[in-house]
Amino acid sequence: MRTIRLHIPDDFELSEHDLCMILASKLYEDGKLTAGQAAAMVGVSKRTFIELLGKYGVSIFGTSIEDLNSDIANA
């Protein structure tokens, strides 16, 4: 896994975990990472990552009704 360095203002009041979750959840939402890859990026289990997504405004379901209906049909 690659490491990057960010310069964050001292008065920025988000934890490192929150910053990682924001980035990982956005990459997951955009389809750039799988849930497993995003979870590994944050350092949590896949289940924990999925459970936390709602806190960061990300749904585990597709954004369209067609995707949701397809998931239901294939369940």
N, CA, C and O of each residue as an XYZ file, in Angstrom:
300
protein
N       0.849     -1.177      0.000
C       0.000      0.000      0.000
C       0.892      1.236      0.000
O       1.927      1.273      0.665
N       0.481      2.221     -0.740
C       1.227      3.476     -0.877
C       0.867      4.425      0.263
O      -0.258      4.397      0.761
N       1.796      5.245      0.667
C       1.580      6.247      1.712
C       1.704      7.629      1.104
O       2.596      7.885      0.296
N       0.797      8.526      1.499
C       0.879      9.916      1.065
C       0.947     10.814      2.289
O       0.562     10.406      3.385
N       1.426     12.008      2.109
C       1.501     12.962      3.216
C       0.627     14.159      2.875
O       0.709     14.701      1.772
N      -0.201     14.567      3.811
C      -1.040     15.750      3.649
C      -0.634     16.790      4.675
O      -0.312     16.456      5.815
N      -0.650     18.032      4.276
C      -0.388     19.131      5.204
C      -1.737     19.729      5.584
O      -2.416     20.337      4.757
N      -2.110     19.548      6.838
C      -3.404     19.983      7.364
C      -3.162     21.120      8.357
O      -2.247     21.033      9.176
N      -3.958     22.177      8.299
C      -3.792     23.263      9.274
C      -3.899     22.751     10.720
O      -4.675     21.838     11.001
N      -3.134     23.332     11.612
C      -3.125     22.904     13.008
C      -4.494     23.001     13.664
O      -4.816     22.204     14.546
N      -5.297     23.960     13.248
C      -6.599     24.139     13.889
C      -7.707     23.300     13.233
O      -8.882     23.467     13.561
N      -7.348     22.424     12.333
C      -8.306     21.532     11.679
C      -8.683     20.438     12.667
O      -7.817     19.703     13.141
N      -9.973     20.327     12.979
C     -10.392     19.489     14.102
C     -11.011     18.155     13.706
O     -12.015     17.751     14.292
N     -10.452     17.477     12.747
C     -10.877     16.122     12.413
C      -9.748     15.163     12.743
O      -8.573     15.468     12.542
N     -10.122     14.001     13.252
C      -9.106     13.007     13.579
C      -8.548     12.389     12.303
O      -9.151     12.492     11.235
N      -7.413     11.757     12.422
C      -6.805     11.058     11.290
C      -7.753      9.975     10.771
O      -7.868      9.768      9.563
N      -8.429      9.286     11.695
C      -9.393      8.248     11.309
C     -10.523      8.841     10.462
O     -10.896      8.271      9.436
N     -11.067      9.986     10.891
C     -12.142     10.625     10.130
C     -11.667     11.045      8.738
O     -12.387     10.867      7.756
N     -10.481     11.590      8.656
C      -9.942     11.982      7.350
C      -9.792     10.770      6.435
O     -10.137     10.832      5.255
N      -9.280      9.677      6.977
C      -9.134      8.454      6.189
C     -10.492      7.915      5.759
O     -10.653      7.470      4.623
N     -11.470      7.954      6.660
C     -12.817      7.465      6.328
C     -13.454      8.332      5.256
O     -14.099      7.808      4.348
N     -13.289      9.633      5.339
C     -13.855     10.533      4.324
C     -13.272     10.206      2.956
O     -14.008     10.088      1.976
N     -11.974     10.062      2.887
C     -11.323      9.763      1.613
C     -11.709      8.369      1.114
O     -12.065      8.207     -0.053
N     -11.639      7.374      1.983
C     -11.954      6.002      1.580
C     -13.416      5.861      1.171
O     -13.720      5.172      0.197
N     -14.324      6.503      1.902
C     -15.740      6.385      1.570
C     -16.050      7.068      0.240
O     -16.891      6.584     -0.517
N     -15.390      8.176     -0.053
C     -15.586      8.846     -1.337
C     -15.059      7.988     -2.486
O     -15.709      7.865     -3.524
N     -13.883      7.397     -2.298
C     -13.326      6.525     -3.332
C     -14.193      5.289     -3.536
O     -14.343      4.811     -4.661
N     -14.767      4.766     -2.443
C     -15.696      3.640     -2.540
C     -16.965      4.060     -3.285
O     -17.427      3.359     -4.185
N     -17.518      5.200     -2.905
C     -18.740      5.709     -3.523
C     -18.548      5.926     -5.031
O     -19.459      5.671     -5.818
N     -17.375      6.390     -5.423
C     -17.075      6.647     -6.833
C     -16.687      5.382     -7.595
O     -16.443      5.433     -8.801
N     -16.628      4.249     -6.897
C     -16.294      2.990     -7.546
C     -14.810      2.800     -7.808
O     -14.423      1.920     -8.578
N     -13.980      3.611     -7.178
C     -12.531      3.511     -7.360
C     -11.920      2.427     -6.478
O     -10.885      1.855     -6.821
N     -12.563      2.140     -5.334
C     -12.111      1.102     -4.411
C     -13.268      0.178     -4.075
O     -14.422      0.608     -4.047
N     -12.967     -1.088     -3.821
C     -13.974     -1.996     -3.295
C     -14.119     -1.712     -1.803
O     -13.302     -1.005     -1.213
N     -15.159     -2.267     -1.206
C     -15.344     -2.088      0.239
C     -14.153     -2.663      1.001
O     -13.718     -2.085      1.996
N     -13.631     -3.783      0.546
C     -12.474     -4.395      1.201
C     -11.228     -3.539      1.099
O     -10.485     -3.397      2.069
N     -10.997     -2.968     -0.079
C      -9.836     -2.091     -0.262
C      -9.965     -0.833      0.583
O      -8.995     -0.391      1.199
N     -11.156     -0.262      0.612
C     -11.382      0.948      1.405
C     -11.218      0.656      2.891
O     -10.643      1.458      3.627
N     -11.721     -0.488      3.328
C     -11.574     -0.876      4.734
C     -10.105     -1.032      5.102
O      -9.679     -0.582      6.166
N      -9.332     -1.667      4.229
C      -7.898     -1.833      4.483
C      -7.199     -0.486      4.541
O      -6.277     -0.297      5.335
N      -7.627      0.448      3.710
C      -7.048      1.783      3.702
C      -7.248      2.477      5.049
O      -6.365      3.186      5.532
N      -8.414      2.265      5.641
C      -8.733      2.896      6.922
C      -8.162      2.108      8.097
O      -7.920      2.663      9.168
N      -7.947      0.798      7.884
C      -7.436     -0.046      8.967
C      -8.538     -0.655      9.809
O      -8.344     -0.914     10.997
N      -9.699     -0.888      9.202
C     -10.821     -1.529      9.895
C     -11.280     -2.726      9.075
O     -10.869     -2.896      7.928
N     -12.135     -3.554      9.668
C     -12.674     -4.683      8.929
C     -13.661     -4.189      7.876
O     -14.174     -3.073      7.962
N     -13.917     -5.032      6.890
C     -14.881     -4.683      5.848
C     -16.249     -4.420      6.463
O     -16.931     -3.472      6.074
N     -16.651     -5.244      7.411
C     -17.940     -5.068      8.079
C     -18.007     -3.716      8.789
O     -19.001     -3.000      8.668
N     -16.968     -3.369      9.518
C     -16.943     -2.094     10.230
C     -17.009     -0.932      9.248
O     -17.731      0.038      9.479
N     -16.259     -1.024      8.153
C     -16.278      0.029      7.150
C     -17.689      0.230      6.614
O     -18.173      1.359      6.533
N     -18.346     -0.864      6.251
C     -19.714     -0.786      5.721
C     -20.667     -0.185      6.757
O     -21.536      0.617      6.416
N     -20.501     -0.574      8.010
C     -21.359     -0.033      9.064
C     -21.136      1.462      9.269
O     -22.063      2.171      9.658
N     -19.933      1.949      9.017
C     -19.608      3.366      9.220
C     -19.981      4.256      8.040
O     -20.037      5.477      8.191
N     -20.234      3.680      6.881
C     -20.485      4.485      5.685
C     -21.606      5.513      5.866
O     -21.476      6.647      5.405
N     -22.685      5.141      6.519
C     -23.807      6.058      6.712
C     -23.408      7.321      7.453
O     -23.920      8.403      7.167
N     -22.497      7.185      8.401
C     -22.015      8.341      9.170
C     -21.334      9.366      8.254
O     -21.298     10.559      8.559
N     -20.801      8.885      7.136
C     -20.095      9.752      6.198
C     -20.921     10.054      4.953
O     -20.394     10.535      3.950
N     -22.225      9.766      5.025
C     -23.151     10.129      3.966
C     -23.075      9.259      2.721
O     -23.450      9.699      1.634
N     -22.595      8.028      2.868
C     -22.449      7.134      1.721
C     -23.345      5.916      1.925
O     -23.364      5.321      3.002
N     -24.081      5.555      0.886
C     -24.944      4.377      0.920
C     -24.184      3.180      0.361
O     -23.363      3.323     -0.545
N     -24.463      2.006      0.905
C     -23.843      0.793      0.363
C     -24.578      0.310     -0.880
O     -24.095     -0.574     -1.587
N     -25.734      0.884     -1.145
C     -26.534      0.496     -2.307
C     -26.190      1.383     -3.491
O     -25.715      2.506     -3.322
N     -26.435      0.868     -4.697
C     -26.222      1.646     -5.910
C     -27.063      2.911     -5.879
O     -28.037      3.002     -5.131
N     -26.691      3.862     -6.675
C     -27.385      5.142     -6.656
C     -28.667      5.143     -7.474
O     -29.461      6.079     -7.379
N     -28.877      4.106     -8.276
C     -30.078      4.105     -9.104
C     -31.058      3.024     -8.661
O     -30.673      2.028     -8.049
N     -32.313      3.238     -8.977
C     -33.358      2.249     -8.695
C     -33.069      0.959     -9.447
O     -33.325     -0.128     -8.930
N     -32.545      1.064    -10.648
C     -32.225     -0.116    -11.445
C     -31.188     -0.989    -10.736
O     -31.311     -2.213    -10.706
N     -30.164     -0.344    -10.164
C     -29.152     -1.094     -9.421
C     -29.765     -1.787     -8.214
O     -29.465     -2.950     -7.947
N     -30.620     -1.085     -7.485
C     -31.263     -1.657     -6.319
C     -32.168     -2.825     -6.718
O     -32.138     -3.876     -6.078
N     -32.962     -2.649     -7.755
C     -33.834     -3.736     -8.219
C     -33.018     -4.940     -8.681
O     -33.422     -6.083     -8.465
N     -31.887     -4.695     -9.306
C     -31.003     -5.778     -9.737
C     -30.438     -6.523     -8.531
O     -30.371     -7.752     -8.532
N     -30.030     -5.775     -7.495
C     -29.520     -6.412     -6.288
C     -30.588     -7.266     -5.627
O     -30.306     -8.374     -5.170
N     -31.810     -6.760     -5.573
C     -32.913     -7.508     -4.955
C     -33.183     -8.770     -5.768
O     -33.353     -9.848     -5.199
N     -33.222     -8.649     -7.075
C     -33.501     -9.796     -7.945
C     -32.434    -10.878     -7.829
O     -32.723    -12.066     -7.968
N     -31.200    -10.456     -7.572
C     -30.095    -11.412     -7.495
C     -29.793    -11.888     -6.080
O     -28.844    -12.642     -5.868
N     -30.580    -11.457     -5.128
C     -30.337    -11.831     -3.720
C     -30.753    -13.266     -3.453
O     -30.620    -13.748     -2.328
